[in-house]
């Protein structure tokens, strides 16, 4: 894909089933080809984007514009809405009072669930495994 056509770079974890499904959903709707999807384990991706903190990318949805500005979490969703044809309504809704904070909360909740349920994510970077172990220990203490 030519870099001058790209409006957004979308990083995703191709070992996480939820991430792969979301990537497929975005690709399906990006009929103009303005979003370049990049798997995190692709060789050279970190060198190509030195301005992006890939430790944070592995923790949450991240997109980057051609100027090198990274957007994370709920703001990344808004940038996708702005750049994926057919999602303009979602971008419009973000402008309504209170929607941005609610959307951010929903995103954080889904991200926590992803970390707990997606075993491949937890095996790769461990937060979900630590969470599960803490939860089990706490459950035994109070039983």
Residue pairs with C-beta under 8 A, 6 or more apart in sequence:
1 33
1 36
3 66
5 33
5 34
6 34
6 35
6 36
6 66
7 34
7 35
7 65
7 66
7 83
8 34
8 35
8 36
8 63
8 64
8 65
8 79
8 80
8 83
9 35
9 36
9 38
9 49
9 63
9 64
9 65
9 66
10 23
10 26
10 35
10 36
10 37
10 38
10 63
10 80
11 38
11 39
11 40
11 45
11 52
11 54
11 57
11 62
11 63
11 64
12 19
12 20
12 22
12 23
12 37
12 38
12 39
12 40
13 19
13 20
13 39
13 40
13 58
13 121
13 124
14 20
14 23
14 39
14 40
14 41
15 41
15 120
15 121
15 124
16 114
16 118
16 120
16 121
16 124
17 118
17 120
18 114
18 117
18 118
19 114
19 118
19 121
22 61
23 37
26 35
26 37
26 80
26 84
27 35
27 37
29 84
29 85
29 86
29 87
30 83
30 84
30 85
31 85
32 85
34 83
35 63
35 80
35 83
35 84
38 45
39 45
40 54
40 57
40 58
46 52
46 54
49 64
49 68
51 64
51 68
51 70
52 62
52 64
52 68
52 70
53 70
56 62
56 72
57 70
58 124
58 125
59 111
59 125
59 127
60 72
60 73
60 76
60 111
61 72
61 73
61 76
61 77
61 107
61 111
62 70
62 71
62 72
62 76
63 70
63 71
63 76
63 79
63 80
64 70
64 71
65 71
65 79
71 78
71 79
73 104
73 107
73 108
73 111
74 100
74 103
74 104
74 107
74 108
77 90
77 103
77 107
78 90
78 91
78 94
78 100
78 103
80 87
81 87
81 88
81 90
81 91
81 94
82 88
82 91
93 99
94 100
94 103
114 121
115 121
115 122
115 127
115 128
115 131
116 122
116 128
116 131
116 132
117 128
118 128
119 128
121 128
122 128
122 129
122 132
123 129
